Amino acid sequence: MRTTSMPTRPVPALRIPGPAGTPSRPLAGHPAARPERRVPALALALLAAPLAISANSPVLILPDIAADLGVSSATGSWLVSVFGWAVAIGTPLAAALIRRRGARSTLTLSAAMAALGTVAVALSPWLPLLLAGRAAQAFGGAGLTAVALNLAGSVRRMGVITALFGMCGAVGPTAGVVLGDVLSWRVPLIASAVGLLAVPFVARRAPARPAAADADRFDPVGALLTTVLVSALVLVPQYPLPALFGALIAVAALALRLRVAPNGFVPVAILRSPTFGLAAGVTLALSTSYFTLLFAVPRLLARDTAWSTGRIGLAQLVALLVGSAATWGFAAVSGRLGRRTVPALLITLGVLAPLAALVGVWAPLLLVVTALSVFAATSGQATLAVLAAGSVAPEQRPTAIGLFNLCYLLGGAFGPAIAALLAVH
């Protein structure tokens, strides 16, 4: 008996910018090219962006949290460190899960992890359980973000996600203070739970299976070595010598593992792609520059102006919001600029911003520098991620996006450490 299938409306494939004056071309084999219902960009942004609020909200209220828990401020700072570590670790793990099980399975597991962590953070009276809850939140949030970026499908839609992510990160510290004063310090810490509201909507439209068949078995050794390497890199700012030593050992062990399993947890083909290497390297540099200035500019303003702490915080917040919002518009027109023009423009801005901060003592200039740095970083995350994904085979694109986003996150670990060194000298 012959059966017929219902027609489905194809979804636009992931598109990468073409030469100036030519339309962008579809990236064949991407999940978005399958006959699935396209997920609206704002739904993907809602899924991912609230993570940035929970990540940054404790920064200004750590003394209050520590006092309430009966610990020192230094001990309480682990609430920030653990969250950043778990996001960095969870990003490549989520990419591997998407690669083998698909976006829908990853979405379900990540949402469950985030929900479990939220409950622990909301109810835990002890710091160890609170730290465990923050780690679970971050693991789950990293998975939700990975799903959102993989389902974006174009630079324009990627720009919506990264722009709102940047905005949420900018308002995170202020939200922590306001919500902490009005309600409780636990409220801003669980703000990322807002992203769970988008899970049912996204799950109905997410591909149930990976973009391409991947018959290789999961590589637990490669995953473990990658986790050790990322952990060491994240800990470099706190423990430079031991962390660097551990990172070197992990790199050597991972290199040996790649010879045994070239298509394992970290496929060799991705590392050998010049386009991926360029995109990942540029986004690491832009992210590091941004997070360095994020911490350095307020110190420069406090040193060289008579502004109060509140005025400095408000001025920086406005600059960050303006720079993040500009990403949205840039992503919409980047396809007309060409594949070479976009990285060149972002690199130029990424270089000019820190140079201007070094020579400028005029407050408005420093605020413009802040806006340019966040614009370059978030725009790079949106536009270069598509180039990185387009440089590898279809079944490896989730991993490529995950490793690319990991480079952005590592910039968030290195930047504050560099700012601290500059402050000392």
Secondary structure, 3 states (H helix, E strand, C coil): CCCCCCCCCCCCCEEECCCCCCCCEEECCCHHHCCCCCCCHHHHHHHHCHHHHHHHCCCCCHHHHHHHHCCCHHHHCHHHHHHHHHHHHHHHHHHHHHHHHCHHHHHHHHHHHHHHHHHHHHHCCCHHHHHHHHHHHHHHHHHHHHHHHHHHCCHHHHHHHHHHHHHHHHHHHHHHHHHHHHCCCHHHHCHHHHHHHHHHHHHHHCCCCCCCCCCCCCCHHHHHHHHHHHHHHHHCCCCHHHHHHHHHHHHHHHHHHHHHCCCCCCCHHHHCCHHHHHHHHHHHHHHHHHHHHHHHHHHHHHHHCCCCHHHHHHHHHHHHHHHHHHHHHHHHHHHHCCCCHHHHHHHHHHHHHHHHHHHCCCHHHHHHHHHHHHHHHHHHHHHHHHHHHHCCCHHHHHHHHHHHHHHHHHHHHHHHHHHHHHHHC
